[in-house]
Amino acid sequence: MKWIKIFNSPAEAEQALNKRNPIRLQLGEKSFCLTFFEGRYYVTDNACPHQKESLSGGTINYLGEVICPLHFYRFSVKTGRECQGRTADLTTYPTKMDDSGFHVYV
C-alpha cells in the first residue's frame, strides 16, 4: 500500500466533490467511493458488498452514511459498517490533506 495523490489542493478537492453525493475514484483497476462529511473526506470501496452496485451512484445522508442506490443498504463513511448488519462491511482507506494536495492510502 502507498499514498496516492488525488488532488493538487484542498480547493481542487472541494470543487470536484458535491457534498451530498459521493464520486467514483478510479485508481488503476480498482474503483473507490470518495465522500465528504462533517468537514472530512472519506474513501471506501465503491462496490456494495450485497450485489456490487456502485456506491458512487448513491447519496450521503445526515448521519454520514453512503446509501446504495440499488437496495438502499447504508454504510458509515467513517467505519465502513453496514448499519443494519445485512451484508459485509466496506473497507475504508486513510486520507490526508496537506500543502502538497489530497492523498489516499491504498
N, CA, C and O atoms as CSV, one atom per row, in Angstrom:
chain,resi,resn,atom,element,x,y,z
A,1,MET,N,N,0.850,-1.183,0.000
A,1,MET,CA,C,0.000,0.000,0.000
A,1,MET,C,C,0.891,1.241,0.000
A,1,MET,O,O,2.016,1.224,0.501
A,2,LYS,N,N,0.352,2.324,-0.580
A,2,LYS,CA,C,1.117,3.565,-0.628
A,2,LYS,C,C,0.162,4.751,-0.729
A,2,LYS,O,O,-1.007,4.592,-1.081
A,3,TRP,N,N,0.681,5.958,-0.413
A,3,TRP,CA,C,-0.086,7.181,-0.550
A,3,TRP,C,C,-0.140,7.571,-2.026
A,3,TRP,O,O,0.891,7.610,-2.697
A,4,ILE,N,N,-1.335,7.858,-2.530
A,4,ILE,CA,C,-1.520,8.286,-3.914
A,4,ILE,C,C,-2.190,9.654,-3.899
A,4,ILE,O,O,-3.211,9.850,-3.240
A,5,LYS,N,N,-1.609,10.589,-4.629
A,5,LYS,CA,C,-2.151,11.942,-4.711
A,5,LYS,C,C,-3.360,11.949,-5.649
A,5,LYS,O,O,-3.287,11.474,-6.783
A,6,ILE,N,N,-4.460,12.491,-5.157
A,6,ILE,CA,C,-5.710,12.532,-5.911
A,6,ILE,C,C,-5.984,13.938,-6.436
A,6,ILE,O,O,-6.370,14.106,-7.593
A,7,PHE,N,N,-5.786,14.945,-5.589
A,7,PHE,CA,C,-5.999,16.344,-5.962
A,7,PHE,C,C,-4.779,17.159,-5.554
A,7,PHE,O,O,-4.075,16.811,-4.607
A,8,ASN,N,N,-4.538,18.248,-6.278
A,8,ASN,CA,C,-3.370,19.083,-6.014
A,8,ASN,C,C,-3.546,20.045,-4.849
A,8,ASN,O,O,-2.561,20.526,-4.289
A,9,SER,N,N,-4.789,20.328,-4.477
A,9,SER,CA,C,-5.039,21.296,-3.403
A,9,SER,C,C,-6.393,21.015,-2.763
A,9,SER,O,O,-7.230,20.321,-3.340
A,10,PRO,N,N,-6.600,21.561,-1.563
A,10,PRO,CA,C,-7.927,21.447,-0.946
A,10,PRO,C,C,-9.018,22.070,-1.815
A,10,PRO,O,O,-10.130,21.548,-1.874
A,11,ALA,N,N,-8.715,23.175,-2.486
A,11,ALA,CA,C,-9.708,23.832,-3.348
A,11,ALA,C,C,-10.110,22.925,-4.510
A,11,ALA,O,O,-11.286,22.861,-4.868
A,12,GLU,N,N,-9.151,22.231,-5.094
A,12,GLU,CA,C,-9.459,21.319,-6.199
A,12,GLU,C,C,-10.329,20.164,-5.720
A,12,GLU,O,O,-11.262,19.760,-6.414
A,13,ALA,N,N,-10.031,19.633,-4.540
A,13,ALA,CA,C,-10.843,18.552,-3.971
A,13,ALA,C,C,-12.260,19.031,-3.703
A,13,ALA,O,O,-13.223,18.330,-4.013
A,14,GLU,N,N,-12.393,20.216,-3.132
A,14,GLU,CA,C,-13.712,20.763,-2.820
A,14,GLU,C,C,-14.530,21.007,-4.083
A,14,GLU,O,O,-15.737,20.764,-4.100
A,15,GLN,N,N,-13.882,21.483,-5.131
A,15,GLN,CA,C,-14.573,21.752,-6.389
A,15,GLN,C,C,-15.065,20.454,-7.047
A,15,GLN,O,O,-16.127,20.441,-7.670
A,16,ALA,N,N,-14.307,19.377,-6.914
A,16,ALA,CA,C,-14.639,18.112,-7.574
A,16,ALA,C,C,-15.762,17.350,-6.876
A,16,ALA,O,O,-16.444,16.540,-7.504
A,17,LEU,N,N,-15.956,17.600,-5.598
A,17,LEU,CA,C,-16.866,16.773,-4.816
A,17,LEU,C,C,-18.109,17.539,-4.385
A,17,LEU,O,O,-18.022,18.578,-3.731
A,18,ASN,N,N,-19.258,17.009,-4.763
A,18,ASN,CA,C,-20.536,17.521,-4.299
A,18,ASN,C,C,-20.723,17.008,-2.873
A,18,ASN,O,O,-20.558,15.814,-2.622
A,19,LYS,N,N,-21.055,17.870,-1.962
A,19,LYS,CA,C,-21.131,17.487,-0.550
A,19,LYS,C,C,-22.195,16.435,-0.235
A,19,LYS,O,O,-22.078,15.741,0.775
A,20,ARG,N,N,-23.217,16.297,-1.061
A,20,ARG,CA,C,-24.285,15.335,-0.787
A,20,ARG,C,C,-24.162,14.044,-1.580
A,20,ARG,O,O,-24.841,13.061,-1.284
A,21,ASN,N,N,-23.294,14.045,-2.592
A,21,ASN,CA,C,-23.173,12.862,-3.436
A,21,ASN,C,C,-21.727,12.395,-3.499
A,21,ASN,O,O,-20.817,13.206,-3.671
A,22,PRO,N,N,-21.512,11.106,-3.363
A,22,PRO,CA,C,-20.158,10.579,-3.493
A,22,PRO,C,C,-19.701,10.606,-4.953
A,22,PRO,O,O,-20.519,10.744,-5.863
A,23,ILE,N,N,-18.414,10.476,-5.165
A,23,ILE,CA,C,-17.897,10.350,-6.523
A,23,ILE,C,C,-17.051,9.088,-6.631
A,23,ILE,O,O,-16.476,8.601,-5.656
A,24,ARG,N,N,-17.001,8.589,-7.842
A,24,ARG,CA,C,-16.190,7.402,-8.140
A,24,ARG,C,C,-14.759,7.850,-8.352
A,24,ARG,O,O,-14.489,8.824,-9.055
A,25,LEU,N,N,-13.849,7.119,-7.729
A,25,LEU,CA,C,-12.429,7.394,-7.825
A,25,LEU,C,C,-11.775,6.144,-8.393
A,25,LEU,O,O,-11.761,5.103,-7.735
A,26,GLN,N,N,-11.238,6.229,-9.592
A,26,GLN,CA,C,-10.620,5.080,-10.249
A,26,GLN,C,C,-9.102,5.183,-10.108
A,26,GLN,O,O,-8.492,6.137,-10.589
A,27,LEU,N,N,-8.501,4.201,-9.449
A,27,LEU,CA,C,-7.045,4.147,-9.285
A,27,LEU,C,C,-6.573,2.808,-9.822
A,27,LEU,O,O,-6.711,1.775,-9.167
A,28,GLY,N,N,-6.017,2.842,-11.016
A,28,GLY,CA,C,-5.631,1.600,-11.666
A,28,GLY,C,C,-6.878,0.799,-11.993
A,28,GLY,O,O,-7.815,1.319,-12.599
A,29,GLU,N,N,-6.890,-0.455,-11.597
A,29,GLU,CA,C,-8.034,-1.320,-11.870
A,29,GLU,C,C,-9.076,-1.307,-10.759
A,29,GLU,O,O,-10.122,-1.943,-10.888
A,30,LYS,N,N,-8.806,-0.597,-9.675
A,30,LYS,CA,C,-9.698,-0.590,-8.516
A,30,LYS,C,C,-10.517,0.694,-8.460
A,30,LYS,O,O,-10.005,1.784,-8.712
A,31,SER,N,N,-11.791,0.549,-8.128
A,31,SER,CA,C,-12.711,1.665,-8.019
A,31,SER,C,C,-13.015,1.939,-6.543
A,31,SER,O,O,-13.253,1.017,-5.763
A,32,PHE,N,N,-13.000,3.217,-6.181
A,32,PHE,CA,C,-13.258,3.641,-4.809
A,32,PHE,C,C,-14.398,4.644,-4.786
A,32,PHE,O,O,-14.767,5.211,-5.814
A,33,CYS,N,N,-14.948,4.854,-3.599
A,33,CYS,CA,C,-16.012,5.816,-3.385
A,33,CYS,C,C,-15.469,6.922,-2.481
A,33,CYS,O,O,-15.074,6.659,-1.345
A,34,LEU,N,N,-15.450,8.155,-2.982
A,34,LEU,CA,C,-14.955,9.309,-2.242
A,34,LEU,C,C,-16.140,10.125,-1.764
A,34,LEU,O,O,-17.003,10.505,-2.555
A,35,THR,N,N,-16.179,10.396,-0.452
A,35,THR,CA,C,-17.280,11.153,0.138
A,35,THR,C,C,-16.733,12.270,1.021
A,35,THR,O,O,-15.561,12.276,1.398
A,36,PHE,N,N,-17.618,13.215,1.339
A,36,PHE,CA,C,-17.299,14.325,2.234
A,36,PHE,C,C,-18.401,14.406,3.268
A,36,PHE,O,O,-19.585,14.436,2.931
A,37,PHE,N,N,-17.998,14.443,4.555
A,37,PHE,CA,C,-18.983,14.532,5.623
A,37,PHE,C,C,-18.364,15.240,6.816
A,37,PHE,O,O,-17.258,14.904,7.241
A,38,GLU,N,N,-19.078,16.220,7.354
A,38,GLU,CA,C,-18.641,16.978,8.528
A,38,GLU,C,C,-17.207,17.490,8.391
A,38,GLU,O,O,-16.406,17.380,9.319
A,39,GLY,N,N,-16.898,18.051,7.223
A,39,GLY,CA,C,-15.599,18.681,7.022
A,39,GLY,C,C,-14.443,17.753,6.724
A,39,GLY,O,O,-13.295,18.195,6.677
A,40,ARG,N,N,-14.721,16.466,6.520
A,40,ARG,CA,C,-13.656,15.497,6.248
A,40,ARG,C,C,-13.977,14.675,5.012
A,40,ARG,O,O,-15.138,14.470,4.658
A,41,TYR,N,N,-12.913,14.210,4.364
A,41,TYR,CA,C,-13.048,13.332,3.203
A,41,TYR,C,C,-12.852,11.882,3.642
A,41,TYR,O,O,-12.026,11.581,4.504
A,42,TYR,N,N,-13.632,10.990,3.027
A,42,TYR,CA,C,-13.551,9.566,3.334
A,42,TYR,C,C,-13.486,8.777,2.034
A,42,TYR,O,O,-14.106,9.144,1.036
A,43,VAL,N,N,-12.722,7.683,2.062
A,43,VAL,CA,C,-12.624,6.801,0.905
A,43,VAL,C,C,-12.938,5.380,1.358
A,43,VAL,O,O,-12.374,4.880,2.331
A,44,THR,N,N,-13.856,4.739,0.626
A,44,THR,CA,C,-14.225,3.344,0.879
A,44,THR,C,C,-14.203,2.588,-0.444
A,44,THR,O,O,-13.990,3.172,-1.506
A,45,ASP,N,N,-14.426,1.286,-0.359
A,45,ASP,CA,C,-14.663,0.521,-1.581
A,45,ASP,C,C,-15.867,1.137,-2.285
A,45,ASP,O,O,-16.736,1.718,-1.636
A,46,ASN,N,N,-15.920,1.014,-3.594
A,46,ASN,CA,C,-17.055,1.561,-4.344
A,46,ASN,C,C,-18.163,0.532,-4.552
A,46,ASN,O,O,-19.325,0.909,-4.701
A,47,ALA,N,N,-17.834,-0.743,-4.565
A,47,ALA,CA,C,-18.835,-1.783,-4.818
A,47,ALA,C,C,-19.551,-2.164,-3.519
A,47,ALA,O,O,-18.915,-2.528,-2.530
A,48,CYS,N,N,-20.872,-2.076,-3.540
A,48,CYS,CA,C,-21.659,-2.532,-2.400
A,48,CYS,C,C,-21.434,-4.041,-2.252
A,48,CYS,O,O,-21.551,-4.774,-3.233
A,49,PRO,N,N,-21.114,-4.513,-1.050
A,49,PRO,CA,C,-20.872,-5.947,-0.868
A,49,PRO,C,C,-22.095,-6.829,-1.153
A,49,PRO,O,O,-21.943,-8.026,-1.396
A,50,HIS,N,N,-23.285,-6.261,-1.128
A,50,HIS,CA,C,-24.501,-7.039,-1.335
A,50,HIS,C,C,-24.603,-7.553,-2.770
A,50,HIS,O,O,-24.681,-8.761,-2.991
A,51,GLN,N,N,-24.604,-6.632,-3.754
A,51,GLN,CA,C,-24.704,-7.065,-5.149
A,51,GLN,C,C,-23.791,-6.262,-6.073
A,51,GLN,O,O,-24.025,-6.182,-7.279
A,52,LYS,N,N,-22.751,-5.669,-5.492
A,52,LYS,CA,C,-21.678,-4.990,-6.246
A,52,LYS,C,C,-22.124,-3.730,-6.975
A,52,LYS,O,O,-21.438,-3.293,-7.899
A,53,GLU,N,N,-23.242,-3.133,-6.595
A,53,GLU,CA,C,-23.682,-1.865,-7.193
A,53,GLU,C,C,-22.692,-0.763,-6.808
A,53,GLU,O,O,-22.106,-0.803,-5.726
A,54,SER,N,N,-22.508,0.207,-7.681
A,54,SER,CA,C,-21.587,1.314,-7.441
A,54,SER,C,C,-22.163,2.277,-6.402
A,54,SER,O,O,-23.209,2.886,-6.628
A,55,LEU,N,N,-21.485,2.411,-5.273
A,55,LEU,CA,C,-21.951,3.313,-4.225
A,55,LEU,C,C,-21.813,4.775,-4.627
A,55,LEU,O,O,-22.499,5.639,-4.080
A,56,SER,N,N,-20.932,5.054,-5.579
A,56,SER,CA,C,-20.783,6.444,-6.031
A,56,SER,C,C,-22.040,6.936,-6.755
A,56,SER,O,O,-22.161,8.131,-7.027
A,57,GLY,N,N,-22.959,6.050,-7.066
A,57,GLY,CA,C,-24.245,6.434,-7.646
A,57,GLY,C,C,-25.289,6.731,-6.591
A,57,GLY,O,O,-26.428,7.068,-6.914
A,58,GLY,N,N,-24.904,6.606,-5.327
A,58,GLY,CA,C,-25.834,6.825,-4.226
A,58,GLY,C,C,-25.754,8.230,-3.666
A,58,GLY,O,O,-25.306,9.157,-4.342
A,59,THR,N,N,-26.192,8.381,-2.423
A,59,THR,CA,C,-26.175,9.674,-1.745
A,59,THR,C,C,-25.599,9.502,-0.348
A,59,THR,O,O,-25.386,8.385,0.123
A,60,ILE,N,N,-25.348,10.642,0.307
A,60,ILE,CA,C,-24.892,10.658,1.695
A,60,ILE,C,C,-26.028,11.239,2.530
A,60,ILE,O,O,-26.566,12.297,2.203
A,61,ASN,N,N,-26.391,10.549,3.603
A,61,ASN,CA,C,-27.460,11.081,4.448
A,61,ASN,C,C,-26.886,11.910,5.602
A,61,ASN,O,O,-25.669,12.050,5.727
A,62,TYR,N,N,-27.758,12.452,6.432
A,62,TYR,CA,C,-27.359,13.337,7.528
A,62,TYR,C,C,-26.572,12.613,8.625
A,62,TYR,O,O,-25.960,13.265,9.472
A,63,LEU,N,N,-26.580,11.285,8.623
A,63,LEU,CA,C,-25.836,10.503,9.611
A,63,LEU,C,C,-24.421,10.143,9.130
A,63,LEU,O,O,-23.656,9.510,9.856
A,64,GLY,N,N,-24.089,10.549,7.917
A,64,GLY,CA,C,-22.780,10.197,7.365
A,64,GLY,C,C,-22.741,8.781,6.824
A,64,GLY,O,O,-21.735,8.082,6.942
A,65,GLU,N,N,-23.846,8.370,6.234
A,65,GLU,CA,C,-23.936,7.040,5.637
A,65,GLU,C,C,-24.067,7.183,4.127
A,65,GLU,O,O,-24.858,7.991,3.639
A,66,VAL,N,N,-23.293,6.398,3.391
A,66,VAL,CA,C,-23.469,6.345,1.949
A,66,VAL,C,C,-24.557,5.304,1.698
A,66,VAL,O,O,-24.510,4.201,2.242
A,67,ILE,N,N,-25.539,5.665,0.867
A,67,ILE,CA,C,-26.704,4.806,0.638
A,67,ILE,C,C,-26.608,4.203,-0.756
A,67,ILE,O,O,-26.539,4.922,-1.753
A,68,CYS,N,N,-26.605,2.879,-0.814
A,68,CYS,CA,C,-26.539,2.174,-2.085
A,68,CYS,C,C,-27.800,2.471,-2.892
A,68,CYS,O,O,-28.906,2.370,-2.362
A,69,PRO,N,N,-27.650,2.838,-4.172
A,69,PRO,CA,C,-28.836,3.181,-4.971
A,69,PRO,C,C,-29.690,1.982,-5.382
A,69,PRO,O,O,-30.820,2.164,-5.835
A,70,LEU,N,N,-29.171,0.758,-5.232
A,70,LEU,CA,C,-29.928,-0.411,-5.680
A,70,LEU,C,C,-30.935,-0.895,-4.635
A,70,LEU,O,O,-32.131,-0.964,-4.918
A,71,HIS,N,N,-30.466,-1.226,-3.439
A,71,HIS,CA,C,-31.355,-1.745,-2.393
A,71,HIS,C,C,-31.306,-0.925,-1.102
A,71,HIS,O,O,-31.831,-1.347,-0.072
A,72,PHE,N,N,-30.678,0.236,-1.166
A,72,PHE,CA,C,-30.663,1.197,-0.061
A,72,PHE,C,C,-29.940,0.712,1.195
A,72,PHE,O,O,-30.268,1.130,2.305
A,73,TYR,N,N,-28.971,-0.156,1.020
A,73,TYR,CA,C,-28.115,-0.507,2.151
A,73,TYR,C,C,-27.336,0.747,2.531
A,73,TYR,O,O,-26.956,1.533,1.663
A,74,ARG,N,N,-27.098,0.934,3.839
A,74,ARG,CA,C,-26.440,2.138,4.335
A,74,ARG,C,C,-25.127,1.774,5.016
A,74,ARG,O,O,-25.074,0.876,5.856
A,75,PHE,N,N,-24.064,2.489,4.636
A,75,PHE,CA,C,-22.720,2.220,5.167
A,75,PHE,C,C,-22.137,3.501,5.756
A,75,PHE,O,O,-22.180,4.559,5.128
A,76,SER,N,N,-21.594,3.396,6.964
A,76,SER,CA,C,-20.924,4.538,7.584
A,76,SER,C,C,-19.693,4.901,6.760
A,76,SER,O,O,-18.868,4.038,6.460
A,77,VAL,N,N,-19.567,6.187,6.390
A,77,VAL,CA,C,-18.377,6.597,5.635
A,77,VAL,C,C,-17.147,6.589,6.530
A,77,VAL,O,O,-16.023,6.519,6.031
A,78,LYS,N,N,-17.339,6.659,7.838
A,78,LYS,CA,C,-16.214,6.678,8.781
A,78,LYS,C,C,-15.657,5.277,9.045
A,78,LYS,O,O,-14.442,5.094,9.110
A,79,THR,N,N,-16.540,4.297,9.198
A,79,THR,CA,C,-16.102,2.951,9.605
A,79,THR,C,C,-16.292,1.886,8.533
A,79,THR,O,O,-15.661,0.831,8.592
A,80,GLY,N,N,-17.156,2.151,7.553
A,80,GLY,CA,C,-17.477,1.160,6.526
A,80,GLY,C,C,-18.558,0.173,6.924
A,80,GLY,O,O,-18.963,-0.659,6.112
A,81,ARG,N,N,-19.034,0.250,8.162
A,81,ARG,CA,C,-20.038,-0.708,8.644
A,81,ARG,C,C,-21.396,-0.515,7.988
A,81,ARG,O,O,-21.870,0.609,7.819
A,82,GLU,N,N,-22.010,-1.634,7.622
A,82,GLU,CA,C,-23.388,-1.604,7.125
A,82,GLU,C,C,-24.277,-1.434,8.346
A,82,GLU,O,O,-24.165,-2.193,9.308
A,83,CYS,N,N,-25.140,-0.465,8.315
A,83,CYS,CA,C,-25.846,-0.009,9.505
A,83,CYS,C,C,-26.784,-1.016,10.157
A,83,CYS,O,O,-27.073,-0.906,11.348
A,84,GLN,N,N,-27.266,-2.000,9.390
A,84,GLN,CA,C,-28.166,-2.982,9.971
A,84,GLN,C,C,-27.590,-4.392,9.943
A,84,GLN,O,O,-28.303,-5.351,10.238
A,85,GLY,N,N,-26.333,-4.536,9.600
A,85,GLY,CA,C,-25.695,-5.847,9.601
A,85,GLY,C,C,-26.233,-6.813,8.559
A,85,GLY,O,O,-26.161,-8.027,8.751
A,86,ARG,N,N,-26.775,-6.293,7.454
A,86,ARG,CA,C,-27.389,-7.146,6.438
A,86,ARG,C,C,-26.390,-7.708,5.434
A,86,ARG,O,O,-26.699,-8.669,4.729
A,87,THR,N,N,-25.192,-7.121,5.358
A,87,THR,CA,C,-24.172,-7.571,4.417
A,87,THR,C,C,-22.805,-7.250,4.994
A,87,THR,O,O,-22.706,-6.641,6.059
A,88,ALA,N,N,-21.778,-7.644,4.314
A,88,ALA,CA,C,-20.412,-7.368,4.772
A,88,ALA,C,C,-20.156,-5.863,4.809
A,88,ALA,O,O,-20.833,-5.092,4.128
A,89,ASP,N,N,-19.192,-5.464,5.594
A,89,ASP,CA,C,-18.821,-4.063,5.689
A,89,ASP,C,C,-17.890,-3.676,4.546
A,89,ASP,O,O,-17.326,-4.541,3.875
A,90,LEU,N,N,-17.733,-2.378,4.330
A,90,LEU,CA,C,-16.810,-1.852,3.331
A,90,LEU,C,C,-15.421,-1.700,3.931
A,90,LEU,O,O,-15.280,-1.517,5.140
A,91,THR,N,N,-14.413,-1.776,3.101
A,91,THR,CA,C,-13.062,-1.425,3.525
A,91,THR,C,C,-12.941,0.089,3.433
A,91,THR,O,O,-13.384,0.691,2.456
A,92,THR,N,N,-12.346,0.702,4.441
A,92,THR,CA,C,-12.092,2.140,4.430
A,92,THR,C,C,-10.600,2.366,4.244
A,92,THR,O,O,-9.784,1.508,4.578
A,93,TYR,N,N,-10.253,3.534,3.705
A,93,TYR,CA,C,-8.856,3.854,3.390
A,93,TYR,C,C,-8.501,5.209,3.980
A,93,TYR,O,O,-9.280,6.155,3.871
A,94,PRO,N,N,-7.321,5.313,4.608
A,94,PRO,CA,C,-6.902,6.596,5.192
A,94,PRO,C,C,-6.723,7.669,4.120
A,94,PRO,O,O,-6.322,7.384,2.991
A,95,THR,N,N,-7.032,8.912,4.503
A,95,THR,CA,C,-6.817,10.059,3.631
A,95,THR,C,C,-6.022,11.104,4.399
A,95,THR,O,O,-6.007,11.115,5.630
A,96,LYS,N,N,-5.364,11.979,3.653
A,96,LYS,CA,C,-4.700,13.121,4.281
A,96,LYS,C,C,-4.690,14.286,3.307
A,96,LYS,O,O,-4.613,14.108,2.091
A,97,MET,N,N,-4.770,15.479,3.872
A,97,MET,CA,C,-4.726,16.709,3.093
A,97,MET,C,C,-3.586,17.532,3.674
A,97,MET,O,O,-3.550,17.790,4.877
A,98,ASP,N,N,-2.656,17.944,2.819
A,98,ASP,CA,C,-1.568,18.813,3.255
A,98,ASP,C,C,-1.245,19.801,2.145
A,98,ASP,O,O,-1.980,19.888,1.162
A,99,ASP,N,N,-0.164,20.540,2.288
A,99,ASP,CA,C,0.192,21.561,1.306
A,99,ASP,C,C,0.438,20.990,-0.088
A,99,ASP,O,O,0.303,21.703,-1.082
A,100,SER,N,N,0.796,19.713,-0.167
A,100,SER,CA,C,1.073,19.107,-1.473
A,100,SER,C,C,-0.182,18.561,-2.147
A,100,SER,O,O,-0.135,18.197,-3.321
A,101,GLY,N,N,-1.307,18.497,-1.427
A,101,GLY,CA,C,-2.551,18.039,-2.017
A,101,GLY,C,C,-3.317,17.061,-1.152
A,101,GLY,O,O,-3.070,16.934,0.047
A,102,PHE,N,N,-4.250,16.375,-1.784
A,102,PHE,CA,C,-5.110,15.381,-1.133
A,102,PHE,C,C,-4.624,14.006,-1.539
A,102,PHE,O,O,-4.426,13.735,-2.723
A,103,HIS,N,N,-4.427,13.124,-0.546
A,103,HIS,CA,C,-3.880,11.786,-0.793
A,103,HIS,C,C,-4.752,10.710,-0.152
A,103,HIS,O,O,-5.427,10.957,0.848
A,104,VAL,N,N,-4.730,9.526,-0.733
A,104,VAL,CA,C,-5.400,8.358,-0.175
A,104,VAL,C,C,-4.375,7.230,-0.095
A,104,VAL,O,O,-3.533,7.076,-0.980
A,105,TYR,N,N,-4.458,6.448,0.974
A,105,TYR,CA,C,-3.519,5.348,1.213
A,105,TYR,C,C,-4.168,4.044,0.762
A,105,TYR,O,O,-5.016,3.486,1.458
A,106,VAL,N,N,-3.756,3.565,-0.415
A,106,VAL,CA,C,-4.310,2.318,-0.955
A,106,VAL,C,C,-3.205,1.371,-1.390
A,106,VAL,O,O,-3.487,0.273,-1.869
